[in-house]
Amino acid sequence: MTEEHPPVLIVGGGPAGLSSALFLARSGIRSLLVERRPQTSTLTRATGVHARSMELFRQAGIEKDIRAAGLRLVPKEVFEQGKAPKGAIPRIILRAPSLARLDESQVIETGEQFSLDLTPAPPAWCGQDLLEPLMLRAARDAGADVRFGTALESFTADDDGVTAVIRDVATERETRVRADYLIAADGNRSPIREQLGIGRTGKGLLQRMISVVFHADLREVIGDRKFILTFIANEDIQGVAVCLDGANRWMFWTGYTPESGVIPADFDTERCAEMVRAAIGRPDHEIDIEGTFPWEAAHFISDSFRAGRVFLVGDAAHLHPPDGSFGANAGIQDGHNLAWKLAAVLHGTAGPGLLDSYDTERRPVGAATADQAYLREQNRATAYRHPGFRSFPIVIIGYRYYSSAVVPETPGAAGDALPEELDLSGRPGTRVPHIWLRRGDERVSTVDLPDGGFVLLTGGSADDWAAAAAEVSTGTGVPVRWAGIGGGDLDTEEPGVDWAGRLGIHPDGALLVRPDGFVAWRAEKAPDEPVEALREVLDQILSRGSATPGPAAAHNSSNTEA
């Protein structure tokens, strides 16, 4: 039996698995991803790509491709003022008896609460069937080994790694894989999670759903109204109508109850066409059914996102109701958070204790995000009245980490993963504030600067900080890039911007930003010994008490015959 030795084995080729493979490869770690399906998803499942995910895809070089494949979302006000880019649609959500009765509709969301000043990468509307191929291409281009039509047959984990057997579905050929780590991106039912004995808690199964993707010319039905989705409720049907391409491609989903004897196979073309026409409000309207697929709306959080050398990401770790489109985005961000930490440990610049922070950071965020989806699922129109409700900007981009990989300004400080108020002021554990900068003729954001490595943000004349970054990088093997704003090759796009105030520091202070774009440490003022301060901070963040300084040997896959 052939044996392979990738540093990381990933099981599951959806958004969470592809994100893990992509960002590991961009961090210099080659992974082997196996997926039983023969290809990327052909189903239009998740559609909303949130701003935080788009920031990550911007760094990966596929932001423009995603926008070209899908649609750009803008607040209603921006759209109505004629300020929207070509092809954009307003983030308007309606409630109506049918699409033919939009004159009776109620606007329940307009997207105004998400300011475009918060991010360099506004959200996009791009179905999973269009997004996954772009992620796959980027992952392979970066060096990931991704194999569709390949199933995980078995695995065992020990203190030193994971041994697995994978099978080529077409040829039945089996291969033994010995990896340092295993990432379980194998979905809601996750056989890996079940084998590990990791339990789940939550509200459980909420409803079984059927989605119908269809094509129809609805110009005479909806007129010039633009929106992303409409909650439909009339005497014949209840469900959600989603605009997929801004024109003629749509999706409608509705619930069904097996207890009444209904099963997915009952939804044949005739029945689906009848449902869609009831949602449109025109019993004879011409439609073309592209396809259908069943799914479950549920609320679950795994009791742990880690068991030794095995990590859970995406739906294997947390399952969200569809409201808010949080689920796939959370999985993408799981993969990004985990990738830089695994890379640091495998490169020998961090101790294994850093990996504990994956569960410490992502599980509270996953749980809180699932709760927000559940609140909206219960009643989107009134969810904002609930004391636990958090706005979209907080859920999407304003979550906060508390872990050993963050140096708090108050020792022992902890709080909610989703604060009551949006705080992107440079506080440790939050995403670095977005400020537009100029680097020569290039327009960049502070959010762009980490791109997989540590960045020390200071003023442009902070020679002591620049020297500290260089000395600590050389001495520890941890790449820390100094980025001085003003006076160097970086300057604010608009003169007079109080960049230091936006970062929460004095002009002689510094912000250390992690490879994932989150603030690790804030020095409001320059310390007496910048080199020692920076070294101590990195040692804490990276759990370097057990690390081997300097880059480890290159991790390349090798094949042997057994």
C-alpha positions in Angstrom: 0.0 0.0 0.0 1.3 3.4 -0.9 2.1 5.7 2.0 2.1 9.5 2.0 3.3 12.0 4.7 1.6 15.4 4.4 1.9 17.7 7.4 -1.9 18.1 7.5 -4.7 15.9 6.3 -8.0 17.6 5.6 -11.2 15.7 5.2 -14.0 17.6 3.5 -13.9 19.9 0.4 -16.6 22.4 1.3 -15.8 26.1 2.2 -14.3 25.3 5.6 -12.0 22.5 4.2 -11.0 24.5 1.2 -10.3 27.6 3.4 -8.0 25.4 5.6 -6.1 24.1 2.6 -5.9 27.6 0.9 -4.5 29.4 4.0 -2.2 26.6 5.0 -0.7 26.7 1.6 -0.3 30.4 1.7 1.5 29.9 5.0 4.0 27.5 3.4 2.3 24.3 4.6 1.2 21.7 2.1 -1.9 19.8 3.0 -3.7 16.8 1.5 -7.5 17.4 1.2 -9.7 14.5 0.4 -13.4 14.8 -0.5 -15.7 11.9 -1.3 -17.8 13.9 -3.8 -16.5 13.9 -7.4 -16.3 17.7 -7.7 -17.1 21.0 -5.9 -20.7 21.7 -5.0 -23.1 22.0 -7.9 -25.8 23.2 -5.4 -26.5 26.8 -4.6 -26.4 26.5 -0.8 -24.8 29.4 1.0 -25.0 32.7 -0.9 -23.9 35.5 1.3 -20.1 36.1 1.5 -19.6 38.4 4.4 -17.1 41.3 4.6 -14.7 39.4 6.9 -14.6 36.5 4.5 -14.1 38.8 1.6 -11.1 40.4 3.4 -9.5 37.0 3.6 -10.2 36.3 -0.1 -8.8 39.8 -0.9 -5.5 38.7 0.6 -5.7 35.4 -1.3 -6.1 37.2 -4.6 -9.6 36.0 -5.5 -11.8 38.9 -4.3 -12.3 40.2 -7.8 -13.0 36.8 -9.2 -15.8 36.3 -6.6 -17.3 39.7 -7.4 -17.2 38.8 -11.1 -18.9 35.5 -10.4 -21.6 36.9 -8.1 -23.0 40.2 -7.1 -21.9 43.0 -4.9 -24.2 43.9 -2.0 -24.6 47.6 -0.9 -26.9 49.3 1.6 -30.3 50.4 0.3 -29.3 54.1 0.7 -26.2 53.7 -1.4 -28.1 52.0 -4.2 -30.9 54.5 -4.2 -28.4 57.4 -4.4 -26.9 55.9 -7.5 -23.5 55.4 -5.7 -23.5 51.6 -6.1 -20.9 49.9 -8.4 -22.2 48.4 -11.7 -23.9 45.1 -11.1 -24.5 45.7 -7.4 -27.9 45.0 -5.7 -29.2 46.5 -2.4 -29.1 44.4 0.7 -32.9 44.6 1.1 -34.9 41.8 2.7 -38.7 41.9 2.3 -41.7 40.1 3.7 -44.7 39.7 1.3 -47.6 37.4 0.5 -46.0 36.6 -2.9 -43.6 38.2 -5.4 -46.6 39.4 -7.4 -47.8 41.3 -4.3 -44.7 43.3 -3.4 -46.9 46.4 -3.2 -48.0 44.8 0.1 -44.5 44.0 1.2 -42.8 45.0 4.4 -39.1 46.0 4.4 -37.4 44.2 7.3 -33.8 44.9 6.5 -31.9 47.4 4.4 -28.2 46.9 5.2 -27.7 50.4 6.4 -26.3 49.2 9.7 -23.2 47.9 7.9 -21.0 50.9 7.0 -18.7 50.5 4.1 -16.1 52.5 6.1 -15.6 49.4 8.3 -13.9 47.2 5.6 -11.8 47.3 2.5 -13.8 44.4 1.1 -17.6 44.8 1.1 -19.8 41.7 1.1 -20.7 39.7 -2.0 -23.6 37.6 -3.1 -22.1 34.5 -4.6 -23.6 31.0 -4.4 -21.5 28.1 -3.0 -21.6 26.5 -6.5 -19.7 29.5 -7.8 -17.5 30.2 -4.8 -16.0 26.7 -4.2 -14.4 26.4 -7.7 -12.6 29.7 -7.1 -11.4 28.6 -3.7 -10.3 25.2 -5.1 -8.2 26.9 -7.9 -6.6 29.3 -5.4 -5.8 26.4 -3.0 -4.2 24.3 -5.8 -2.3 27.3 -7.2 -0.9 28.0 -3.7 0.3 24.4 -3.4 -2.5 22.4 -1.8 -3.0 18.8 -2.9 -6.8 18.5 -3.3 -8.4 15.2 -4.3 -12.0 14.9 -5.1 -13.5 11.4 -5.5 -11.4 10.3 -2.5 -12.9 9.0 0.7 -11.6 8.7 4.3 -11.9 5.0 5.2 -10.4 5.0 8.7 -8.2 7.0 11.0 -6.4 6.6 14.4 -4.8 9.4 16.3 -1.9 9.2 18.8 0.3 11.7 20.6 2.6 12.2 17.6 0.1 12.4 14.7 -2.7 10.8 12.8 -2.7 7.6 10.6 -5.5 7.3 8.1 -6.5 5.2 5.1 -8.0 6.9 2.1 -9.7 5.3 -0.9 -10.0 6.4 -4.5 -13.7 6.0 -5.1 -13.2 5.2 -8.8 -10.4 2.7 -8.6 -10.9 1.4 -5.1 -7.1 1.9 -4.5 -6.3 2.6 -0.9 -3.4 4.7 0.4 -2.1 5.0 4.0 -1.5 8.6 5.2 0.6 9.6 8.1 0.0 13.3 9.0 1.0 15.5 11.9 -2.5 16.9 12.2 -6.0 16.1 10.9 -8.7 18.8 10.1 -12.3 17.5 10.2 -14.3 19.6 7.7 -16.6 16.7 7.1 -19.9 18.4 7.7 -22.9 18.3 10.1 -22.9 14.6 10.7 -19.0 14.4 10.9 -18.0 10.8 11.2 -14.7 12.1 12.6 -16.4 14.0 15.4 -18.5 11.0 16.1 -15.5 8.6 16.3 -13.7 11.0 18.7 -16.8 11.0 20.9 -17.2 14.8 20.9 -20.7 15.7 21.8 -22.9 18.6 20.8 -25.4 20.9 22.5 -27.9 23.4 21.2 -31.5 23.9 20.1 -31.2 20.8 17.9 -33.0 20.2 14.6 -35.3 23.1 13.9 -36.9 22.2 10.6 -36.3 20.0 7.5 -36.2 22.1 4.3 -36.3 21.6 0.5 -34.7 24.1 -1.8 -35.7 24.6 -5.5 -33.4 26.4 -7.9 -35.3 27.8 -10.9 -35.1 30.2 -13.8 -37.9 32.6 -14.5 -38.4 36.0 -16.2 -40.0 37.9 -13.3 -39.7 41.4 -14.7 -43.5 41.8 -15.2 -44.0 40.4 -11.7 -41.7 42.4 -9.6 -41.1 45.4 -11.9 -38.0 47.4 -11.0 -37.8 46.3 -7.4 -34.4 45.2 -6.3 -33.8 43.0 -3.3 -31.8 39.9 -2.2 -34.6 37.8 -0.7 -38.3 37.9 0.3 -40.0 35.9 3.1 -43.2 34.6 1.4 -46.3 33.7 3.4 -49.8 33.1 1.8 -52.5 30.5 2.1 -50.8 28.1 -0.3 -47.1 28.3 0.6 -44.6 29.7 3.1 -40.9 30.0 2.4 -38.1 32.2 1.2 -37.5 33.4 -2.4 -33.8 34.3 -3.1 -32.5 36.2 -6.1 -29.2 34.5 -7.1 -28.0 36.5 -10.1 -29.9 39.8 -10.1 -31.9 38.6 -13.1 -33.6 35.3 -13.9 -32.0 32.7 -11.6 -33.8 32.2 -8.3 -34.0 29.8 -5.3 -37.0 29.1 -3.2 -37.0 27.1 0.0 -39.7 25.8 2.2 -40.1 23.4 5.1 -41.6 19.9 5.2 -42.5 17.4 7.9 -41.6 13.7 7.6 -44.1 13.1 10.4 -46.8 13.8 7.9 -45.4 11.3 5.5 -43.5 13.7 3.3 -40.0 12.8 2.2 -37.5 14.6 -0.2 -38.3 12.2 -3.0 -41.9 13.5 -3.1 -40.6 16.9 -4.4 -40.7 16.0 -8.1 -40.6 18.6 -10.9 -44.3 19.1 -11.0 -44.7 19.6 -7.2 -41.7 22.0 -7.1 -43.1 24.0 -10.0 -46.4 24.3 -8.2 -44.7 25.5 -5.0 -42.6 28.1 -6.9 -45.7 29.4 -8.8 -47.5 29.8 -5.5 -44.5 31.8 -4.2 -44.5 34.0 -7.3 -48.2 34.4 -7.1 -48.9 33.5 -10.8 -50.3 30.0 -11.2 -49.4 29.8 -14.9 -46.0 31.6 -14.9 -43.4 30.0 -17.1 -40.5 28.5 -15.0 -37.6 26.1 -15.5 -36.6 23.9 -12.6 -32.8 23.6 -12.4 -32.6 21.3 -9.4 -33.7 20.6 -5.8 -31.9 19.5 -2.6 -33.0 18.8 0.9 -31.3 20.2 4.0 -31.8 20.8 7.7 -32.0 24.0 9.7 -30.4 23.3 13.0 -28.5 24.8 15.9 -25.6 22.7 17.3 -22.2 23.5 18.9 -19.6 20.8 19.5 -18.4 20.5 23.0 -14.8 20.9 21.8 -13.3 22.0 18.5 -10.2 19.9 19.2 -9.2 16.4 20.4 -5.4 16.1 20.5 -4.1 16.4 16.9 -7.6 16.5 15.4 -9.4 19.8 14.8 -13.1 20.5 13.8 -14.0 23.3 11.4 -17.2 24.4 9.8 -20.4 22.5 10.2 -18.5 19.7 12.0 -17.9 22.2 14.8 -21.0 24.4 14.7 -24.3 24.3 12.8 -26.3 27.5 12.3 -29.8 28.2 11.1 -29.6 29.9 7.7 -30.7 33.4 8.8 -27.9 35.8 8.5 -25.8 33.5 6.2 -23.4 33.1 9.1 -22.6 29.4 8.8 -20.3 29.0 5.8 -18.6 32.3 6.6 -17.8 31.1 10.1 -16.3 27.9 8.6 -14.1 29.9 6.3 -12.9 31.9 9.3 -12.3 28.7 11.3 -9.9 27.5 8.6 -8.1 30.9 8.5 -7.7 31.0 12.3 -6.4 27.5 12.5 -4.1 27.7 9.4 -1.6 30.3 10.7 -1.4 28.5 14.1 -0.7 25.1 12.6 1.9 26.8 10.2 3.7 28.4 13.1 3.9 25.2 15.0 5.0 23.2 12.0 7.6 25.8 11.0 9.0 25.6 14.6 8.3 29.2 15.5 5.6 28.4 18.0 5.0 25.9 20.7 2.2 23.4 20.5 0.3 25.4 23.2 -0.6 27.9 20.5 -3.0 25.3 19.1 -5.1 25.4 22.3 -6.1 28.9 21.3 -8.0 27.6 18.3 -10.8 26.1 20.5 -10.5 29.0 23.0 -11.1 31.6 20.3 -13.3 30.0 17.7 -15.8 28.0 19.9 -17.1 31.0 21.8 -17.4 32.9 18.5 -19.1 29.9 16.8 -21.6 29.5 19.7 -22.4 33.2 19.8 -22.8 33.4 16.1 -25.1 30.4 16.0 -27.2 32.0 18.8 -27.6 35.2 16.6 -28.8 33.1 13.7 -31.3 31.4 15.9 -32.6 34.7 17.2 -33.2 35.9 13.7 -34.7 32.5 12.6 -37.3 32.8 15.4 -38.5 36.2 14.2 -36.3 38.4 12.0 -38.7 41.3 12.2 -38.5 41.5 16.0 -35.2 39.9 16.9 -33.6 43.2 17.5 -35.7 43.7 20.6 -34.1 40.7 22.3 -31.5 41.8 24.9 -29.0 39.3 23.5 -29.4 40.6 19.9 -26.2 41.9 18.2 -26.1 43.9 15.0 -24.6 42.5 11.8 -21.4 44.5 12.0 -20.7 43.0 15.5 -21.4 39.4 14.4 -19.6 39.6 11.1 -16.5 41.7 11.9 -16.7 42.8 15.5 -16.2 39.5 17.4 -13.4 39.4 20.0 -10.9 36.8 21.0 -9.8 36.0 24.6 -7.0 33.5 24.7 -3.3 33.0 25.4 -2.6 34.2 21.8 -3.8 37.7 22.8 -2.1 40.0 25.4 -5.0 41.8 27.3 -4.5 45.3 28.5 -6.0 44.2 31.8 -4.5 40.9 33.1 -7.1 38.2 33.3 -9.7 40.3 31.3 -12.4 38.3 29.6 -15.8 39.1 28.1 -18.3 38.2 25.5 -17.2 37.0 22.1 -19.8 39.4 20.7 -19.8 42.7 22.6 -22.8 44.9 23.0 -21.2 47.7 21.0 -19.0 47.5 18.0 -15.4 48.2 19.0 -12.8 48.2 16.3 -10.4 50.7 18.0 -7.3 48.6 18.2 -8.2 46.7 21.3 -6.3 43.4 21.7 -8.4 40.5 20.4 -10.3 42.5 17.8 -9.7 42.8 14.1 -7.3 45.6 13.3 -9.1 48.8 12.4 -9.5 49.6 8.7 -7.7 52.7 7.5 -7.0 53.4 3.9 -3.3 53.9 3.1 -1.1 54.7 0.1 2.0 52.6 -0.7 3.3 54.4 -3.7 0.5 54.3 -6.3 -1.1 51.3 -4.5 -4.2 51.7 -2.3 -4.0 49.4 0.7 -5.8 48.9 3.9 -4.3 48.3 7.3 -6.4 45.1 7.1 -4.3 44.0 4.1 -0.9 44.4 5.8 -0.6 41.1 7.8 -1.3 38.7 4.9 -0.1 35.7 6.8 2.6 37.2 9.0 3.0 39.4 12.0 3.0 43.2 11.4 4.1 45.9 13.8 2.1 49.0 13.1 3.7 52.3 14.2 4.4 55.8 13.1 6.7 56.3 10.1 9.6 57.7 12.1 9.6 55.1 14.8 13.2 53.9 14.3 13.3 52.1 17.7 10.3 50.0 16.8 11.6 49.3 13.3 14.9 48.1 14.8 13.1 46.0 17.4 11.0 44.2 14.7 14.2 43.4 12.8 16.2 42.2 15.8 13.4 40.1 17.2 12.7 38.6 13.8 16.3 37.6 13.4 16.7 36.3 17.0 13.5 34.3 17.1 12.9 33.2 13.6 9.4 34.7 13.8 8.9 37.1 10.8 7.7 40.4 12.1 7.3 43.1 9.5 7.5 46.7 10.6 4.9 49.0 8.9 5.4 52.7 9.6 2.5 55.0 8.7 3.7 58.4 7.6 7.3 59.1 6.8 8.0 55.7 5.2 6.5 54.0 2.2 3.1 54.1 3.8 0.9 57.1 4.4 -2.7 57.8 5.0 -4.8 58.2 1.9 -6.2 61.5 3.2 -3.9 64.0 4.9 -4.6 64.7 8.5 -6.2 61.4 9.4 -5.6 60.6 13.0 -4.3 57.1 12.3 -2.8 56.8 15.8 -6.1 57.6 17.5 -7.9 55.2 15.2 -5.4 52.5 16.4 -5.8 53.5 20.0 -2.1 54.5 20.5 0.0 57.6 20.9 2.2 58.5 18.0 5.2 56.7 19.6 3.1 53.6 20.4 2.7 50.3 18.4 0.1 47.7 17.5 1.2 44.1 17.0 -1.1 42.4 14.5 -1.3 38.7 14.2 -1.1 36.8 10.9 -4.9 36.5 10.9 -5.4 40.3 11.1 -6.3 40.4 14.8 -4.6 42.6 17.3 -2.3 40.6 19.5 -0.8 43.4 21.6 -1.1 47.2 22.0 1.6 49.4 23.4 -0.1 52.8 23.8 3.3 54.4 24.3 6.8 53.2 23.5 8.3 51.1 26.4 11.9 51.7 27.6 13.1 48.5 26.0 11.1 47.8 22.8 13.2 44.8 21.8 12.6 43.0 25.1 9.0 44.0 25.2 8.3 42.7 21.7 10.2 39.4 22.4 8.3 38.7 25.6 5.0 39.4 23.9 5.8 37.0 21.0 6.9 34.3 23.4 3.6 34.5 25.2 1.4 34.7 22.1 3.2 31.8 20.4 3.6 29.6 23.5 7.4 29.7 22.8 8.3 28.1 26.1 8.1 24.8 24.2 9.0 26.1 20.8 12.2 25.5 18.8 13.4 28.9 17.5 14.0 29.3 13.9 12.4 27.8 10.9 11.9 24.0 10.9 12.8 21.8 7.9 10.5 22.2 5.0 7.4 20.1 5.2 7.1 18.3 1.9 5.0 15.3 1.1 6.9 12.2 0.4 5.6 8.9 -1.0 6.9 5.4 -0.1 5.7 1.9 -1.1 4.8 -0.4 1.7 
